[in-house]
């Protein structure tokens, strides 16, 4: 039995006693991070990735997956990390091109030439 699964069952027993060990219907698979680790993820997402020793200015699924792997040696996929953003109340933002942040005249010219 993997170490994480053992912690899962011990946690259920400590929380719910013998009733916690009974198998029942569960939506999805259990979390792969403990509650304290999820709290740390919540805190780390409130600062730029650079402050966590990673590159980039904005967190995304790939960056969060890398941080979790480095910090906790747990491999969580990019899609699951994207779900974590929503679970923790964050919304994913995409970086805007520097041109769009420049000045209003360049923004208008950029919009005219865009195919959207």
N, CA, C and O atoms as CSV, one atom per row, in Angstrom:
chain,resi,resn,atom,element,x,y,z
A,1,UNK,N,N,0.855,-1.179,0.000
A,1,UNK,CA,C,0.000,0.000,0.000
A,1,UNK,C,C,0.896,1.236,0.000
A,1,UNK,O,O,1.850,1.317,0.773
A,2,UNK,N,N,0.592,2.176,-0.850
A,2,UNK,CA,C,1.386,3.390,-0.914
A,2,UNK,C,C,1.192,4.213,0.356
A,2,UNK,O,O,0.152,4.145,1.010
A,3,UNK,N,N,2.209,4.983,0.682
A,3,UNK,CA,C,2.204,5.786,1.904
A,3,UNK,C,C,1.022,6.753,1.943
A,3,UNK,O,O,0.386,6.900,2.987
A,4,UNK,N,N,0.716,7.415,0.826
A,4,UNK,CA,C,-0.392,8.366,0.782
A,4,UNK,C,C,-1.738,7.712,1.092
A,4,UNK,O,O,-2.580,8.303,1.768
A,5,UNK,N,N,-1.935,6.491,0.596
A,5,UNK,CA,C,-3.185,5.779,0.866
A,5,UNK,C,C,-3.292,5.437,2.349
A,5,UNK,O,O,-4.379,5.507,2.923
A,6,UNK,N,N,-2.189,5.073,2.963
A,6,UNK,CA,C,-2.194,4.753,4.386
A,6,UNK,C,C,-2.608,5.984,5.193
A,6,UNK,O,O,-3.421,5.887,6.113
A,7,UNK,N,N,-2.049,7.130,4.847
A,7,UNK,CA,C,-2.430,8.373,5.534
A,7,UNK,C,C,-3.915,8.666,5.348
A,7,UNK,O,O,-4.583,9.145,6.264
A,8,UNK,N,N,-4.420,8.373,4.153
A,8,UNK,CA,C,-5.833,8.600,3.862
A,8,UNK,C,C,-6.705,7.789,4.822
A,8,UNK,O,O,-7.625,8.330,5.436
A,9,UNK,N,N,-6.416,6.500,4.950
A,9,UNK,CA,C,-7.235,5.641,5.796
A,9,UNK,C,C,-7.063,5.972,7.277
A,9,UNK,O,O,-8.038,5.939,8.028
A,10,UNK,N,N,-5.854,6.289,7.707
A,10,UNK,CA,C,-5.634,6.675,9.103
A,10,UNK,C,C,-6.411,7.957,9.399
A,10,UNK,O,O,-7.033,8.086,10.454
A,11,UNK,N,N,-6.369,8.902,8.460
A,11,UNK,CA,C,-7.118,10.154,8.632
A,11,UNK,C,C,-8.619,9.904,8.748
A,11,UNK,O,O,-9.289,10.510,9.584
A,12,UNK,N,N,-9.146,9.011,7.909
A,12,UNK,CA,C,-10.577,8.682,7.992
A,12,UNK,C,C,-10.911,8.043,9.333
A,12,UNK,O,O,-11.945,8.340,9.932
A,13,UNK,N,N,-10.028,7.161,9.800
A,13,UNK,CA,C,-10.277,6.505,11.087
A,13,UNK,C,C,-10.242,7.528,12.224
A,13,UNK,O,O,-11.107,7.513,13.100
A,14,UNK,N,N,-9.244,8.416,12.210
A,14,UNK,CA,C,-9.139,9.425,13.275
A,14,UNK,C,C,-10.335,10.373,13.262
A,14,UNK,O,O,-10.808,10.798,14.316
A,15,UNK,N,N,-10.816,10.697,12.079
A,15,UNK,CA,C,-11.929,11.638,11.962
A,15,UNK,C,C,-13.273,10.985,12.281
A,15,UNK,O,O,-14.101,11.574,12.976
A,16,UNK,N,N,-13.496,9.746,11.764
A,16,UNK,CA,C,-14.831,9.149,11.838
A,16,UNK,C,C,-14.884,7.817,12.575
A,16,UNK,O,O,-15.940,7.186,12.618
A,17,UNK,N,N,-13.769,7.373,13.155
A,17,UNK,CA,C,-13.758,6.084,13.842
A,17,UNK,C,C,-13.917,4.943,12.854
A,17,UNK,O,O,-13.566,5.076,11.681
A,18,UNK,N,N,-14.447,3.820,13.327
A,18,UNK,CA,C,-14.615,2.648,12.463
A,18,UNK,C,C,-15.541,2.931,11.288
A,18,UNK,O,O,-15.372,2.355,10.213
A,19,UNK,N,N,-16.515,3.810,11.483
A,19,UNK,CA,C,-17.441,4.141,10.397
A,19,UNK,C,C,-16.690,4.767,9.221
A,19,UNK,O,O,-17.099,4.618,8.069
A,20,UNK,N,N,-15.602,5.459,9.510
A,20,UNK,CA,C,-14.814,6.079,8.443
A,20,UNK,C,C,-14.104,5.076,7.557
A,20,UNK,O,O,-13.680,5.411,6.450
A,21,UNK,N,N,-13.971,3.838,8.039
A,21,UNK,CA,C,-13.294,2.811,7.247
A,21,UNK,C,C,-14.236,2.058,6.323
A,21,UNK,O,O,-13.791,1.314,5.449
A,22,UNK,N,N,-15.533,2.247,6.511
A,22,UNK,CA,C,-16.504,1.583,5.641
A,22,UNK,C,C,-16.456,2.218,4.256
A,22,UNK,O,O,-16.408,3.440,4.114
A,23,UNK,N,N,-16.471,1.384,3.269
A,23,UNK,CA,C,-16.474,1.890,1.898
A,23,UNK,C,C,-17.883,2.326,1.530
A,23,UNK,O,O,-18.849,1.602,1.770
A,24,UNK,N,N,-17.990,3.470,0.966
A,24,UNK,CA,C,-19.269,3.972,0.495
A,24,UNK,C,C,-19.060,4.638,-0.848
A,24,UNK,O,O,-17.957,4.621,-1.395
A,25,UNK,N,N,-20.103,5.216,-1.370
A,25,UNK,CA,C,-19.956,5.925,-2.632
A,25,UNK,C,C,-19.197,7.212,-2.381
A,25,UNK,O,O,-19.504,7.967,-1.459
A,26,UNK,N,N,-18.210,7.444,-3.213
A,26,UNK,CA,C,-17.415,8.660,-3.115
A,26,UNK,C,C,-17.385,9.331,-4.472
A,26,UNK,O,O,-17.149,8.667,-5.481
A,27,UNK,N,N,-17.616,10.625,-4.517
A,27,UNK,CA,C,-17.507,11.312,-5.800
A,27,UNK,C,C,-16.033,11.540,-6.146
A,27,UNK,O,O,-15.350,12.314,-5.476
A,28,UNK,N,N,-15.556,10.882,-7.169
A,28,UNK,CA,C,-14.170,11.084,-7.594
A,28,UNK,C,C,-13.175,10.417,-6.671
A,28,UNK,O,O,-13.539,9.735,-5.714
A,29,UNK,N,N,-11.933,10.628,-6.977
A,29,UNK,CA,C,-10.897,10.036,-6.151
A,29,UNK,C,C,-10.528,10.984,-5.023
A,29,UNK,O,O,-10.784,12.184,-5.127
A,30,UNK,N,N,-9.929,10.476,-3.942
A,30,UNK,CA,C,-9.578,11.341,-2.821
A,30,UNK,C,C,-8.485,12.332,-3.204
A,30,UNK,O,O,-7.715,12.088,-4.134
A,31,UNK,N,N,-8.421,13.421,-2.502
A,31,UNK,CA,C,-7.382,14.414,-2.731
A,31,UNK,C,C,-6.016,13.787,-2.548
A,31,UNK,O,O,-5.830,12.872,-1.746
A,32,UNK,N,N,-5.068,14.298,-3.308
A,32,UNK,CA,C,-3.719,13.785,-3.182
A,32,UNK,C,C,-2.866,14.668,-2.295
A,32,UNK,O,O,-1.730,14.313,-1.979
A,33,UNK,N,N,-3.392,15.810,-1.891
A,33,UNK,CA,C,-2.680,16.687,-0.963
A,33,UNK,C,C,-3.458,16.756,0.342
A,33,UNK,O,O,-4.688,16.784,0.347
A,34,UNK,N,N,-2.728,16.783,1.439
A,34,UNK,CA,C,-3.354,16.916,2.749
A,34,UNK,C,C,-3.901,18.341,2.905
A,34,UNK,O,O,-3.551,19.246,2.147
A,35,UNK,N,N,-4.755,18.510,3.897
A,35,UNK,CA,C,-5.380,19.820,4.122
A,35,UNK,C,C,-4.328,20.916,4.345
A,35,UNK,O,O,-4.460,22.015,3.805
A,36,UNK,N,N,-3.303,20.630,5.122
A,36,UNK,CA,C,-2.257,21.638,5.377
A,36,UNK,C,C,-1.506,21.976,4.095
A,36,UNK,O,O,-1.099,23.122,3.898
A,37,UNK,N,N,-1.319,20.995,3.230
A,37,UNK,CA,C,-0.662,21.252,1.958
A,37,UNK,C,C,-1.545,22.121,1.069
A,37,UNK,O,O,-1.046,23.007,0.374
A,38,UNK,N,N,-2.859,21.871,1.087
A,38,UNK,CA,C,-3.776,22.715,0.316
A,38,UNK,C,C,-3.764,24.144,0.840
A,38,UNK,O,O,-3.866,25.091,0.060
A,39,UNK,N,N,-3.639,24.308,2.151
A,39,UNK,CA,C,-3.538,25.653,2.734
A,39,UNK,C,C,-2.273,26.342,2.245
A,39,UNK,O,O,-2.285,27.542,1.973
A,40,UNK,N,N,-1.171,25.583,2.130
A,40,UNK,CA,C,0.082,26.151,1.622
A,40,UNK,C,C,-0.067,26.542,0.150
A,40,UNK,O,O,0.464,27.569,-0.272
A,41,UNK,N,N,-0.779,25.740,-0.626
A,41,UNK,CA,C,-1.033,26.078,-2.035
A,41,UNK,C,C,-1.835,27.375,-2.104
A,41,UNK,O,O,-1.529,28.255,-2.908
A,42,UNK,N,N,-2.848,27.490,-1.270
A,42,UNK,CA,C,-3.656,28.707,-1.228
A,42,UNK,C,C,-2.784,29.930,-0.938
A,42,UNK,O,O,-2.934,30.971,-1.577
A,43,UNK,N,N,-1.873,29.798,0.026
A,43,UNK,CA,C,-0.981,30.924,0.373
A,43,UNK,C,C,-0.019,31.251,-0.759
A,43,UNK,O,O,0.200,32.421,-1.074
A,44,UNK,N,N,0.559,30.216,-1.375
A,44,UNK,CA,C,1.578,30.455,-2.404
A,44,UNK,C,C,0.962,31.104,-3.642
A,44,UNK,O,O,1.635,31.865,-4.338
A,45,UNK,N,N,-0.306,30.813,-3.923
A,45,UNK,CA,C,-0.951,31.399,-5.095
A,45,UNK,C,C,-1.208,32.895,-4.929
A,45,UNK,O,O,-1.538,33.576,-5.899
A,46,UNK,N,N,-1.062,33.401,-3.730
A,46,UNK,CA,C,-1.288,34.828,-3.468
A,46,UNK,C,C,-0.045,35.670,-3.725
A,46,UNK,O,O,-0.066,36.885,-3.526
A,47,UNK,N,N,1.027,35.042,-4.161
A,47,UNK,CA,C,2.245,35.769,-4.505
A,47,UNK,C,C,2.729,35.312,-5.880
A,47,UNK,O,O,2.354,34.231,-6.333
A,48,UNK,N,N,3.544,36.107,-6.541
A,48,UNK,CA,C,4.014,35.716,-7.875
A,48,UNK,C,C,4.859,34.440,-7.809
A,48,UNK,O,O,5.511,34.179,-6.798
A,49,UNK,N,N,4.848,33.653,-8.874
A,49,UNK,CA,C,5.650,32.431,-8.898
A,49,UNK,C,C,7.141,32.683,-8.628
A,49,UNK,O,O,7.825,31.824,-8.072
A,50,UNK,N,N,7.637,33.854,-9.021
A,50,UNK,CA,C,9.060,34.170,-8.776
A,50,UNK,C,C,9.403,34.087,-7.299
A,50,UNK,O,O,10.504,33.668,-6.942
A,51,UNK,N,N,8.470,34.484,-6.432
A,51,UNK,CA,C,8.730,34.447,-4.990
A,51,UNK,C,C,8.791,33.023,-4.468
A,51,UNK,O,O,9.292,32.781,-3.369
A,52,UNK,N,N,8.282,32.078,-5.252
A,52,UNK,CA,C,8.339,30.661,-4.880
A,52,UNK,C,C,9.518,29.973,-5.570
A,52,UNK,O,O,9.664,28.753,-5.498
A,53,UNK,N,N,10.365,30.776,-6.245
A,53,UNK,CA,C,11.536,30.217,-6.899
A,53,UNK,C,C,11.288,29.724,-8.312
A,53,UNK,O,O,12.114,28.999,-8.867
A,54,UNK,N,N,10.159,30.108,-8.907
A,54,UNK,CA,C,9.835,29.692,-10.272
A,54,UNK,C,C,9.845,30.904,-11.190
A,54,UNK,O,O,9.878,32.043,-10.724
A,55,UNK,N,N,9.815,30.660,-12.490
A,55,UNK,CA,C,9.783,31.776,-13.432
A,55,UNK,C,C,8.334,32.160,-13.724
A,55,UNK,O,O,7.406,31.399,-13.449
A,56,UNK,N,N,8.162,33.339,-14.277
A,56,UNK,CA,C,6.833,33.791,-14.665
A,56,UNK,C,C,6.219,34.735,-13.659
A,56,UNK,O,O,6.643,34.819,-12.507
A,57,UNK,N,N,5.204,35.447,-14.129
A,57,UNK,CA,C,4.522,36.434,-13.294
A,57,UNK,C,C,3.156,35.960,-12.833
A,57,UNK,O,O,2.622,36.464,-11.845
A,58,UNK,N,N,2.585,34.988,-13.546
A,58,UNK,CA,C,1.222,34.547,-13.269
A,58,UNK,C,C,1.215,33.031,-13.105
A,58,UNK,O,O,1.855,32.308,-13.869
A,59,UNK,N,N,0.490,32.567,-12.107
A,59,UNK,CA,C,0.350,31.129,-11.889
A,59,UNK,C,C,-0.542,30.524,-12.964
A,59,UNK,O,O,-1.547,31.116,-13.356
A,60,UNK,N,N,-0.173,29.365,-13.425
A,60,UNK,CA,C,-1.030,28.577,-14.305
A,60,UNK,C,C,-0.913,27.123,-13.852
A,60,UNK,O,O,-0.169,26.814,-12.922
A,61,UNK,N,N,-1.650,26.238,-14.512
A,61,UNK,CA,C,-1.655,24.840,-14.107
A,61,UNK,C,C,-0.274,24.208,-14.141
A,61,UNK,O,O,0.088,23.449,-13.242
A,62,UNK,N,N,0.494,24.516,-15.170
A,62,UNK,CA,C,1.825,23.928,-15.319
A,62,UNK,C,C,2.768,24.420,-14.217
A,62,UNK,O,O,3.526,23.633,-13.651
A,63,UNK,N,N,2.721,25.703,-13.917
A,63,UNK,CA,C,3.587,26.268,-12.883
A,63,UNK,C,C,3.221,25.698,-11.520
A,63,UNK,O,O,4.105,25.343,-10.740
A,64,UNK,N,N,1.928,25.607,-11.224
A,64,UNK,CA,C,1.504,25.057,-9.937
A,64,UNK,C,C,1.888,23.584,-9.828
A,64,UNK,O,O,2.330,23.137,-8.770
A,65,UNK,N,N,1.723,22.831,-10.909
A,65,UNK,CA,C,2.101,21.423,-10.919
A,65,UNK,C,C,3.587,21.266,-10.611
A,65,UNK,O,O,3.975,20.387,-9.841
A,66,UNK,N,N,4.412,22.115,-11.209
A,66,UNK,CA,C,5.859,22.085,-10.971
A,66,UNK,C,C,6.169,22.394,-9.516
A,66,UNK,O,O,6.991,21.718,-8.898
A,67,UNK,N,N,5.514,23.416,-8.961
A,67,UNK,CA,C,5.772,23.794,-7.560
A,67,UNK,C,C,5.394,22.657,-6.606
A,67,UNK,O,O,6.149,22.340,-5.687
A,68,UNK,N,N,4.228,22.045,-6.824
A,68,UNK,CA,C,3.781,20.948,-5.955
A,68,UNK,C,C,4.753,19.771,-6.045
A,68,UNK,O,O,5.069,19.142,-5.035
A,69,UNK,N,N,5.220,19.482,-7.249
A,69,UNK,CA,C,6.181,18.382,-7.441
A,69,UNK,C,C,7.475,18.670,-6.664
A,69,UNK,O,O,8.004,17.790,-5.984
A,70,UNK,N,N,7.980,19.911,-6.772
A,70,UNK,CA,C,9.220,20.279,-6.083
A,70,UNK,C,C,9.043,20.303,-4.572
A,70,UNK,O,O,9.914,19.847,-3.831
A,71,UNK,N,N,7.921,20.834,-4.119
A,71,UNK,CA,C,7.699,21.032,-2.687
A,71,UNK,C,C,7.308,19.738,-1.964
A,71,UNK,O,O,7.823,19.454,-0.883
A,72,UNK,N,N,6.410,18.963,-2.551
A,72,UNK,CA,C,5.843,17.807,-1.852
A,72,UNK,C,C,6.151,16.462,-2.505
A,72,UNK,O,O,5.742,15.418,-1.999
A,73,UNK,N,N,6.869,16.484,-3.627
A,73,UNK,CA,C,7.180,15.253,-4.358
A,73,UNK,C,C,5.900,14.484,-4.706
A,73,UNK,O,O,5.844,13.257,-4.619
A,74,UNK,N,N,4.878,15.246,-5.101
A,74,UNK,CA,C,3.597,14.677,-5.511
A,74,UNK,C,C,3.352,15.134,-6.944
A,74,UNK,O,O,3.402,16.328,-7.242
A,75,UNK,N,N,3.087,14.181,-7.822
A,75,UNK,CA,C,2.852,14.490,-9.228
A,75,UNK,C,C,1.356,14.711,-9.454
A,75,UNK,O,O,0.571,13.763,-9.464
A,76,UNK,N,N,0.980,15.969,-9.632
A,76,UNK,CA,C,-0.418,16.314,-9.914
A,76,UNK,C,C,-0.453,16.961,-11.288
A,76,UNK,O,O,0.297,17.898,-11.560
A,77,UNK,N,N,-1.315,16.466,-12.143
A,77,UNK,CA,C,-1.387,16.942,-13.520
A,77,UNK,C,C,-1.849,18.383,-13.631
A,77,UNK,O,O,-2.431,18.950,-12.707
A,78,UNK,N,N,-1.571,18.948,-14.782
A,78,UNK,CA,C,-1.908,20.343,-15.057
A,78,UNK,C,C,-3.418,20.573,-14.930
A,78,UNK,O,O,-3.841,21.575,-14.354
A,79,UNK,N,N,-4.233,19.656,-15.461
A,79,UNK,CA,C,-5.690,19.832,-15.396
A,79,UNK,C,C,-6.188,19.834,-13.951
A,79,UNK,O,O,-7.056,20.630,-13.590
A,80,UNK,N,N,-5.636,18.941,-13.127
A,80,UNK,CA,C,-6.034,18.909,-11.716
A,80,UNK,C,C,-5.622,20.209,-11.027
A,80,UNK,O,O,-6.359,20.727,-10.189
A,81,UNK,N,N,-4.454,20.735,-11.375
A,81,UNK,CA,C,-4.017,22.010,-10.789
A,81,UNK,C,C,-4.945,23.135,-11.214
A,81,UNK,O,O,-5.230,24.037,-10.427
A,82,UNK,N,N,-5.420,23.087,-12.461
A,82,UNK,CA,C,-6.364,24.101,-12.911
A,82,UNK,C,C,-7.660,24.015,-12.107
A,82,UNK,O,O,-8.272,25.040,-11.805
A,83,UNK,N,N,-8.083,22.794,-11.759
A,83,UNK,CA,C,-9.278,22.633,-10.914
A,83,UNK,C,C,-9.023,23.203,-9.518
A,83,UNK,O,O,-9.928,23.762,-8.898
A,84,UNK,N,N,-7.802,23.062,-9.031
A,84,UNK,CA,C,-7.452,23.591,-7.703
A,84,UNK,C,C,-7.661,25.095,-7.639
A,84,UNK,O,O,-8.107,25.622,-6.619
A,85,UNK,N,N,-7.339,25.787,-8.730
A,85,UNK,CA,C,-7.555,27.236,-8.754
A,85,UNK,C,C,-9.016,27.539,-8.411
A,85,UNK,O,O,-9.304,28.387,-7.567
A,86,UNK,N,N,-9.935,26.832,-9.081
A,86,UNK,CA,C,-11.359,27.069,-8.834
A,86,UNK,C,C,-11.750,26.670,-7.415
A,86,UNK,O,O,-12.496,27.388,-6.750
A,87,UNK,N,N,-11.247,25.524,-6.950
A,87,UNK,CA,C,-11.573,25.055,-5.594
A,87,UNK,C,C,-11.151,26.066,-4.548
A,87,UNK,O,O,-11.827,26.236,-3.533
A,88,UNK,N,N,-10.040,26.736,-4.790
A,88,UNK,CA,C,-9.515,27.701,-3.820
A,88,UNK,C,C,-10.047,29.114,-4.062
A,88,UNK,O,O,-9.665,30.047,-3.355
A,89,UNK,N,N,-10.918,29.279,-5.047
A,89,UNK,CA,C,-11.531,30.590,-5.273
A,89,UNK,C,C,-10.719,31.511,-6.161
A,89,UNK,O,O,-11.000,32.709,-6.217
A,90,UNK,N,N,-9.712,30.985,-6.862
A,90,UNK,CA,C,-8.925,31.800,-7.786
A,90,UNK,C,C,-9.475,31.604,-9.180
A,90,UNK,O,O,-10.043,30.559,-9.496
A,91,UNK,N,N,-9.305,32.608,-10.005
A,91,UNK,CA,C,-9.681,32.429,-11.399
A,91,UNK,C,C,-8.408,32.514,-12.231
A,91,UNK,O,O,-7.505,33.299,-11.942
A,92,UNK,N,N,-8.361,31.701,-13.252
A,92,UNK,CA,C,-7.199,31.703,-14.128
A,92,UNK,C,C,-7.192,32.972,-14.962
A,92,UNK,O,O,-8.214,33.368,-15.521
A,93,UNK,N,N,-6.037,33.600,-15.040
A,93,UNK,CA,C,-5.879,34.774,-15.888
A,93,UNK,C,C,-4.817,34.455,-16.922
A,93,UNK,O,O,-3.842,33.758,-16.641
A,94,UNK,N,N,-5.017,34.965,-18.098
A,94,UNK,CA,C,-4.023,34.785,-19.146
A,94,UNK,C,C,-3.271,36.092,-19.304
A,94,UNK,O,O,-3.874,37.165,-19.283
A,95,UNK,N,N,-1.957,36.010,-19.462
A,95,UNK,CA,C,-1.202,37.256,-19.658
A,95,UNK,C,C,-1.613,37.931,-20.962
A,95,UNK,O,O,-1.819,37.272,-21.981
A,96,UNK,N,N,-1.725,39.238,-20.913
A,96,UNK,CA,C,-2.076,39.996,-22.108
A,96,UNK,C,C,-0.799,40.390,-22.824
A,96,UNK,O,O,0.226,40.601,-22.175
A,97,UNK,N,N,-0.833,40.494,-24.144
A,97,UNK,CA,C,0.365,40.934,-24.861
A,97,UNK,C,C,0.775,42.328,-24.407
A,97,UNK,O,O,-0.074,43.152,-24.065
A,98,UNK,N,N,2.061,42.586,-24.406
A,98,UNK,CA,C,2.566,43.900,-23.974
A,98,UNK,C,C,1.973,45.017,-24.811
A,98,UNK,O,O,1.740,46.113,-24.302
A,99,UNK,N,N,1.725,44.758,-26.089
A,99,UNK,CA,C,1.157,45.775,-26.969
A,99,UNK,C,C,-0.210,46.227,-26.468
A,99,UNK,O,O,-0.531,47.414,-26.529
A,100,UNK,N,N,-0.997,45.313,-25.983
A,100,UNK,CA,C,-2.343,45.655,-25.528
A,100,UNK,C,C,-2.302,46.512,-24.265
A,100,UNK,O,O,-3.269,47.203,-23.945
A,101,UNK,N,N,-1.182,46.463,-23.551
A,101,UNK,CA,C,-1.072,47.259,-22.332
A,101,UNK,C,C,-0.367,48.594,-22.589
A,101,UNK,O,O,-0.227,49.412,-21.680
A,102,UNK,N,N,0.067,48.805,-23.805
A,102,UNK,CA,C,0.871,49.973,-24.136
A,102,UNK,C,C,0.087,51.275,-23.994
A,102,UNK,O,O,-0.090,51.774,-22.882
A,103,UNK,N,N,-0.374,51.818,-25.090
A,103,UNK,CA,C,-1.143,53.057,-25.007
A,103,UNK,C,C,-2.420,52.905,-25.829
A,103,UNK,O,O,-2.513,52.011,-26.670
A,104,UNK,N,N,-3.396,53.766,-25.594
A,104,UNK,CA,C,-4.701,53.622,-26.249
A,104,UNK,C,C,-4.627,53.618,-27.779
A,104,UNK,O,O,-5.388,52.897,-28.426
A,105,UNK,N,N,-3.734,54.402,-28.362
A,105,UNK,CA,C,-3.626,54.452,-29.827
A,105,UNK,C,C,-3.163,53.105,-30.382
A,105,UNK,O,O,-3.701,52.620,-31.378
A,106,UNK,N,N,-2.169,52.507,-29.737
A,106,UNK,CA,C,-1.684,51.202,-30.188
A,106,UNK,C,C,-2.740,50.125,-29.969
A,106,UNK,O,O,-2.858,49.189,-30.760
A,107,UNK,N,N,-3.504,50.266,-28.890
A,107,UNK,CA,C,-4.565,49.288,-28.630
A,107,UNK,C,C,-5.595,49.311,-29.755
A,107,UNK,O,O,-6.020,48.261,-30.236
A,108,UNK,N,N,-5.999,50.525,-30.178
A,108,UNK,CA,C,-6.975,50.650,-31.266
A,108,UNK,C,C,-6.428,50.045,-32.547
A,108,UNK,O,O,-7.134,49.318,-33.247
A,109,UNK,N,N,-5.172,50.344,-32.856
A,109,UNK,CA,C,-4.557,49.812,-34.077
A,109,UNK,C,C,-4.488,48.291,-34.007
A,109,UNK,O,O,-4.720,47.606,-35.003
A,110,UNK,N,N,-4.175,47.776,-32.846
A,110,UNK,CA,C,-4.078,46.313,-32.670
A,110,UNK,C,C,-5.452,45.665,-32.871
A,110,UNK,O,O,-5.565,44.625,-33.520
A,111,UNK,N,N,-6.487,46.282,-32.314
A,111,UNK,CA,C,-7.843,45.726,-32.453
A,111,UNK,C,C,-8.309,45.738,-33.901
A,111,UNK,O,O,-8.970,44.804,-34.355
A,112,UNK,N,N,-7.958,46.815,-34.638
A,112,UNK,CA,C,-8.368,46.911,-36.042
A,112,UNK,C,C,-7.729,45.794,-36.872
A,112,UNK,O,O,-8.326,45.285,-37.821
A,113,UNK,N,N,-6.502,45.427,-36.491
A,113,UNK,CA,C,-5.773,44.437,-37.268
A,113,UNK,C,C,-6.003,43.012,-36.779
A,113,UNK,O,O,-5.555,42.056,-37.410
A,114,UNK,N,N,-6.699,42.872,-35.659
A,114,UNK,CA,C,-6.972,41.523,-35.119
A,114,UNK,C,C,-8.042,40.843,-35.950
A,114,UNK,O,O,-8.887,41.507,-36.550
A,115,UNK,N,N,-8.007,39.536,-35.984
A,115,UNK,CA,C,-8.997,38.771,-36.734
A,115,UNK,C,C,-10.150,38.333,-35.877
A,115,UNK,O,O,-10.942,37.494,-36.305
A,116,UNK,N,N,-10.278,38.873,-34.670
A,116,UNK,CA,C,-11.366,38.476,-33.766
A,116,UNK,C,C,-12.585,39.310,-33.970
A,116,UNK,O,O,-13.592,39.108,-33.291
